[in-house]
Amino acid sequence: MIIVMRPGSSENQIGEVTKVLESLGLGVHISKGAEVTIIGVIGDKRVLNDVPLELMPGVEKLVPIVESYKLAGKTFKPEPSVIDVQGVKIGGKELVIMAGPCAVENHDQIVQAALSVKKSGAQILRGGAFKPRTSPYAFQGLEEEGLKLLKEAKDASGLLVITEVTSEKAVEISDKYVDMFQIGARNVQNFQLLREVGRSGKPVVLKRGPSTTIDEWLNAAEYIISEGNYNVILCERGIRTFETATRNTLDISSVPVVKNSSHLPIIVDPSHAAGKSKYVAPLAMAAIAAGADGLIVEVHPNPRCALSDAAQQLTPESFDELCKDISKLAQILGREFNYGKQ
């Protein structure tokens, strides 16, 4: 349930309503818009059966929330959220590009990747240190050594860094090295891990699973937010269908659907959707045209030598061409993207 306060309601009136709710053991989340303040009520609403909240000063109406995701939904927070990651704002007018190799392999590779993607306009460097792979014999990542190399690339380029965390231990190890966590498609319903990154407070990119519905995806975001971490960015990366021409089928429709259902920003990963580098740019452009707030793209200095996902990684030159095109498209859509101005 949410409590909609009247326009112009005082801080004292909001505080009195909050005090009553907390005295009954309910969670309270306040969202202040330009004109209206909304109080989200979390917990067993039956304790309110005999409490005339609608008669309290400043209260306009009580509205039940039918979706199972309360805090991630638009009923609770109608205005779009903008996630500020140390000055990089995701969800606003500016498009944000995260780019870098699938996996951190060595110092020269990750630093070279960082410098090249920054030159083209990327604001955040991605690179995997913990790599959950289908085969147990495939390259699993450098773990903490990879995180140290990511930090060196950050220092060399000035970019923020994001990496995937796969366990509570990985969260603990990664926390001091990176600016953002990524929850991969395999872990979208690893609820203990979601709670752990929620408790961390660090911004989180939450990828959609290959067979995850949008409602399930938003409920996964709810796990993170319910721990007090509202810094969640959703990431569409393709779903599993009967089609085999691409690695996954990019669900472009999820972008407007999420925008209609949630206040959270949404970005798109065209690399994992395509599985083939030649399809990455068209899918990336389609995602931006559909309203995505940014992209996360795999870029490797020499994809042929990549230790993982070689077929889908762009060269720095291909990524630069993509960023040029994004800059042109952004102008048409009324968005901003500073190609080559980092």
C-alpha positions, 0 to 999 in steps of 0.5 A, a space after each residue: 500500500 502507498 499513502 499519497 500525501 496532499 500537495 503542500 503537506 508539511 514535514 510534520 504531517 509526513 513525520 506523524 504518519 511515519 511515526 504511526 506506521 513504524 509504531 506498528 512494526 511496518 517498514 516506511 519508504 518515502 518518495 518525494 516528487 515535484 508536487 506530491 509525497 508518497 509514503 510506501 508501506 512495507 509489511 503486514 497491512 492487516 495491522 492497519 485495519 483499525 487505524 484511520 490513516 486516511 483521516 490523519 492531517 495531510 493524507 489525501 488517499 490510500 492506494 493498494 499496490 497490486 504488483 508483488 514488487 512494491 519498491 521497484 514499481 511505478 506506483 510507489 515512485 512515479 518519477 524515473 530514478 536516476 542512479 548517480 555513480 560517482 558523478 555518472 548518472 544513469 537514467 537521465 538524459 545522457 546515455 551511459 555506455 559501459 564497455 570492456 572485455 568479457 574477462 580480465 586476462 592480463 595488465 596490458 589487455 585491460 589497460 589497453 581496453 580501458 583507454 580505447 573505450 574511454 576515447 570513444 565515449 564510454 564512462 564505465 569499464 566492464 571486465 569479469 574477474 569471476 567468470 561463471 561458465 557452462 563448462 567447468 573446464 573453461 576459463 573461470 577468471 583471475 578472481 582477486 588478481 583480476 580485480 587488482 588489474 581492473 583497479 590498475 586500469 581504473 587508475 590509468 584511465 579514470 573510468 569507473 569500473 564494474 564487475 560481476 559478482 557470483 557469490 557472497 565471498 565475491 561481493 566481499 572481495 570485490 567491494 574495495 576494488 570496484 564502483 559497481 556490482 553486476 549480477 549475471 543472468 545465471 544469478 538473477 534469482 539467487 536471492 541470498 546473493 541479491 540480499 547481499 548486494 542489497 546490504 552492500 549499498 553499492 550500485 548494482 546492474 541486474 541482468 535478466 535471466 534467459 528464461 526470466 519473465 519481466 515480473 520475476 526480474 522486477 521481483 529480483 530487483 525488489 530483493 535488492 531494494 528491500 535491503 535498502 539499496 535503491 541503486 539498481 539498474 536493470 539490464 536486458 541481455 536476451 532471452 532463450 527462444 527457439 531461434 538459433 541464429 543468435 546466442 539469445 533473442 534480444 527482447 527489445 519490448 522489455 525496454 518500454 514495458 519496464 519503463 511503463 512498470 518501473 522507475 528503475 533505469 534500464 540498459 541493454 547488453 547487445 553482446 550477449 544477445 547477439 553472440 556474434 560481433 556483426 550483430 552487436 551494433 544494429 541491436 545496440 542502436 535498436 535498444 537506444 531507439 527503444 528508450 534504453 538508458 545505455 548499453 553494456 558492450 564487450 570490447 577486446 583489443 584483440 578478440 581473436 585471442 580472447 579467453 572467453 566469448 571471442 565471437 561477440 566482442 567488438 574491436 576498439 575500432 568497431 566500438 568507436 564506429 558504434 559510438 559515432 552512430 550512437 552520438 548521431 542517434 542521440 541527437 534525433 532522440 533528444 538524448 545526450 552522448 559525448 562521443 570522444 569527449 571523455 
